[in-house]
Amino acid sequence: MPPQKTNWVDRAFPYYQLLRVFTYYLDLEVWIVSHENTERWFEVRRHQRAAWPIDFDFFYGKREERYRYDQAQLNRVMEKGQVFSAEHGGLSTLYVPLFHKGKVVGTLLAGVFLKKIPDAPTLVRHWRELAGAEAVESNPDFLKYVRTFLECPLVEEPVYRALQEVMEIHAKVLMGEADPEAACRRAKELREKVFSQHLPQRFWLDVLIKNNRFYPPTWKGGKVMDWEKVEMGIQRPPDMVLALRVDNLRTQPGNDLDLVLRDYRLQWEMFKFSKTLPNAVCSPLDDYGALFFLSPPTGLNPVQSKLEILDRIDAIAKFAEGRLKVKLLAGVSRSAGPTDDISRVYREAVTALGFCGPLGRPILFYEDVRGNPTIPLPENFYQLSKRLIETYAKGFTGETEAVRNEYVDQVLAQSAGRPEIMRLHFLYAAGEIVDALRKRSLVPPDHLSFAFGDFEEQLHGAGTVSDLILFFREFLKRLLTLNLKPQAASQEIRLERVCRYIDENFNLDLKLGQVAKEKGFSASVFSRGFKKITGMGFSAYLRKTRLENAMKLLASSRLSVTQISQECGFNNLQYFFDVFKKKTGKTPQEYRNASKMK
């Protein structure tokens, strides 16, 4: 058999097919490290996500720990000369030795990724090890950490074996020990037979739903390309979109962490199930739902087509209930015929999904929302806002959850899932409830202002629709507690204000008894309450805050070590040296030198 011909692009760019695996399926960082100087890393590819779990290591003072871990793994590569993966903080990295004339001269590495879906206790344990504090679900940093952790690629078997082979091929090509054309052919084969069967294709989805003018739909003219037939498993262009999420009113409730993990599992199970359906592609819907791109059989009349879609939804819903014990809401949109603008159909399906809750319909077609006069229109949005405000301001506990869910569903529908619009609605409603509580004089005005200020910061820092909804729900819960249990809630806010005071005045000579007295607490009540909301004692929190600020100054300023010690509230230089080295494993000067080399 004659050798298979290779595309000219692969010959011109020998790493193209190798890196395409990371561009399309595995959003991983890839680096080359020369063993002549292991502190210099050369970037082959950078991840495309907004946040990266390693950032949390640096934020919580674990930079040196991460640095020592990396050095230990590079030393292991040099000593053993073998391919291996290692785990740190629940996240794995793959290490591949680079050989020249039989000698290990460097490392090609890819990370970080998950080897399995984590459970709640595992995430809590990793957070405790990272932050040195208990996981508190109302803590936005903890929930942001969880979401960032779960955004890492899931590399289960056999994807891990395929990744290892691609990296080994890449290493040989880099060192001139493999034919680039043969390497490209093998990488393409692995992409078609392994990666595309176990992972969503991120690039395909991005082109579809964002209607990118620079990347028109690949089936322009009504035909799919050969690679789409192989990798996506479709024979016809999709003309229908199904948007799904969990129906929270008909599904067993859980805490915030459980809900995040539930939605994460839903997305993976939906993707796996899509592989059993003909002409179906499944991708995540933000971080809370799933999208199905479908093309029902041709030759059906409109009624038959709708029945076919309902059968598909029924099969998906039964699978979700049996596998995850959840009930689903489904928004559907379809084109009258082949379309080059599937992004419009996608937006309509998501809009229909947003109306499912307000209309009380588990399945809703976009055409019914806009064109069928027999369906009652949703309640006037501002009337619903007023009902929400009155319910929480007056503490009608029996109605709060139903009204809140209805309001959130309506906001989703009105905003078509746009975070900037949702943020304005949530701030308006929360501000009105705060004003109503202030007029009733049950809660000190400064406590309400402090709580609202924190909520406003959370909303402006939220990166996803799910985060916005989560923070809004938590703030409403807090306002209800302030309304019904003003004394206990006010004490919690007073303690949070003490934390803010410490964060802003850590350089002063702060003592537990003195701070407790100034803020109106007895020492014993203050000590218990402070540990409850921070997960650590007063002295530990103060020391942690001082050390974190000292690390920032060492890395970014020209102040002397003595000046930094004083600026951060360490009046005894030797004590500063001792606690700093215990925390980081280095002296302040060693830490500064290491920071400059990065």
Secondary structure, 3 states (H helix, E strand, C coil): CCCCCCCHHHHHCCCHHHHHHHHHCCCCEEEEEECCCCCCEEEEECCCCCCCCHHHHHHCCCHHHHHHHHHHHHHHHHHHCCCEEEEECCEEEEEEEEEECCEEEEEEEEEEEECCCCCHHHHHHHHHHHHCCCCCCCCHHHHHHHHHHHCCCECCCCHHHHHHHHHHHHHHHHCCCCCHHHHHHHHHHHHHHHHHHHCCCHHHHHHHHHCCCCCCCCCCCCCCCHHHHHHCCCCCCCCEEEEEEECCCCCCCCCHHHHHHHHHHHHHHHHHHHCCCCCEEEEEECCCEEEEEECCCCCCCHHHHHHHHHHHHHHHHHHHHHHHCCCEEEEEEECCCCCCCHHHHHHHHHHHHHHHHHHCCCEEEHHHHHHCCCCCCCCCHHHHHHHHHHHHHHCCCCCHHHHHHHHHHHHHHHHCCCHHHHHHHHHHHHHHHHHHHHHHCCCCHHHHHHHHHHHHHHHHHCCCHHHHHHHHHHHHHHHHHHHHCHHHHHHHHHHHHHHHHHHHHCCCCCCHHHHHHHCCCCHHHHHHHHHHHHCCCHHHHHHHHHHHHHHHHHHHCCCCHHHHHHHCCCCCHHHHHHHHHHHHCCCHHHHHHHHHHC
